[in-house]
């Protein structure tokens, strides 16, 4: 009697998953992605961002400690020979139209591009949407821990280093930590940089899933340009970007262990959920798979011929 193997829903959804569902690894069994619901996703995103902003801004603004940490970051970069933020900040600030554009880039694209990628995933990659959304949420959540444990002043607040606060100098609408809006946001939550965390999430998502080569190239360029922007506007050290990448790596690991594989390896579309495998896939008792149809045809032929 031939053996029959019926694939589970998890197997069909994540065919390349390295996780086995036996006693040792049962707690890592892959979850089956379900079709996202627009009302739930909008509510979840709005509520999550509200909680993120509330917690981030509720962290005490420990100015003295934040400035000490900034001095330590600067000395560390100098010891590595990579303390280039001051030179970039002054060089770009000398070209007014470039720095003004970067101010608006810093203030707007952080949200616009991230929301745009989420909408694209929801519409054209529903089977992968939840996993990539999980990456983004986990990345943001762990960043809050960094804000609490390691208050850090951005370079523009280090008066002794003569950095240019480009938003104030050029009177552009930008960072909520500058000008009249500075009291509405925690000024000492620079580590890790979520501008880098979110932009790299966007870039990798597009790179992994987009088919057009030009789109994949733009996906990789987006976080690279964002890195230049956060340094040129003196909103972050480059080491803040490293912190953002570490948070993003954590987010991908959370999604990997929850779904049993990397997000981009999930099925593009959401498969319909069924309780049992199709009857045609299970051979009759005493037969092997694929032999039922010929035997039935042979029986019909005998009856028709009177044999």
Beta strands, then each sheet from edge to edge (+ up, - down):
end
